Amino acid sequence: METTRYRGLLRELRKSGYSASARRWIVPATSVRIVFDAARAADSSRKEHIMRTLESAHTFLKAQREHQGLLARYNPLHDLTSEEHLKATANRVGLNMPLDVDLTKPS
């Protein structure tokens, strides 16, 4: 049971956006390993508390990943700059953005 929770949490850490090539997920994975080792050595009530906390972390990481996927799928404007967002919104309602006029240059 503990091994399943541990592996599931590591899987979610890898999927959560940490770049495996940069090996940035090793620090959180090491921290999770330390917490699991501490849970094994703890008494039963403390162990259950730690396991519930780690299960909550697993659920949070999974929900966060799914939320980012849904945002990207159903809200295509979420990662645009404000200028791009304004232009896309205007195009969506059938308008074109007016050309920017530079008042510092004489025509």
Steps between C-alpha positions, in 0.01 A plus 500: 500500500777744588696409190197567281452843656869579468518400134177684418630818659830472312309447175299816560816694584651397168183593309450828683722704274841434639740438216645152524791597278594783735460257790319768700247251635770320702483748790124454560536125447777485759285698742211259448735209563617654827139548613413140412800372694395713797149356477633145517685577821210689662228360724166402345307824559785716368546261208134528400521879518807506276342258253182711479710809441696331222176371346367856506817620327452231234139605445600866481773437242265292288223761516747778420624314192146430380403863560790623286400259224139615508605866494715439195221306330198718569653843552744557215560859610643418844867513400493809277640841578249776567546644151452159334200436724339829398559430130360146527193626685436765235538240224257270678220758483579590139703815549852589399728695725581850372853570389721663758589857411840631600448867583870570545575457129362760260324352197 
